[in-house]
Amino acid sequence: MELNAASPGGKRLENKDEEKVQDLDTGEAETKAEMGNKTWADLAGEMKTFLWNPEERTCLGRTAKSWGLILLFYFVFYTCLAGMFAFCMYVMLLTLSPYTPTYRDRVAPPGVMIRPYLNGFTISFNVSKRSTWQPYVDSMHHFLAAYDDKVQEEKNIECISGQYFIQGGNESEEKKACQFKRSLLQNCSGIEDQTFGYSRGQPCILLKMNRKGNESDLRSVDFYPGNGTFDLMYYPYYGKITHVNYTSPLVAMHFTDVKRNSLVPIQCSLHGKGIVNDINSDRFLGRIIFTLSIGK
């Protein structure tokens, strides 16, 4: 008699294969149940019908009337929002004056600026190389064009020196401006010396307020006008809307003897009643700092 006995390991392998087949069958059955026995063609047809249903004449599930109502709602809604925003802007603008700023405490001290101003606050050139200083000369001529004597005589008036030029009347009336002629800058006017001293290594720097320099490396500095200050007759400034022809007064510094081939730091600061220029946290409040570098 022969006995055939299967090993336990063989039975376990057969059981695992059967379980995998059952799992696959179960997954397919669930997928079919979820799709409701629908094919991909059926799903594409339903999507097409959702986009446009010719029987119910709906688009994305809404009729033309429904779309019209919802679009009308959003149109009215956003129109009201825009109207409220425009009304708020209108009320705010009624409180502002185009001639006088409402708040003037952000930058209390007057500003200081230099000309020429091309590549930051370092003016560097070689006397022997025209290409290094010619851009500075061109910038000076362009800036001083508005200060030509003929232009000033045509547009502005002569004022009394040493006192404020107060102009009353309606704030919307055009204000007159005092003459500041280019010839007042004398050696730095560019009239006699077309290069403003740059061709000789004696550059002119224009600024808009009082000055303070480092005397160790600046052995000789001339100021124009002679006292190096700004006459009160050029103030107050009434703004660009009414002070149309206003040209800011200038002070020219003519550096006739600067140490060559070295960086010479220069600080120009404002001096006057109510002017702040000694706050260490802001080096440019009421003053300006620039550097001269003149090569041979």
Disulfide bonds with the S-S distance in Angstrom:
Cys159-Cys178 1.97
Cys188-Cys204 2.07
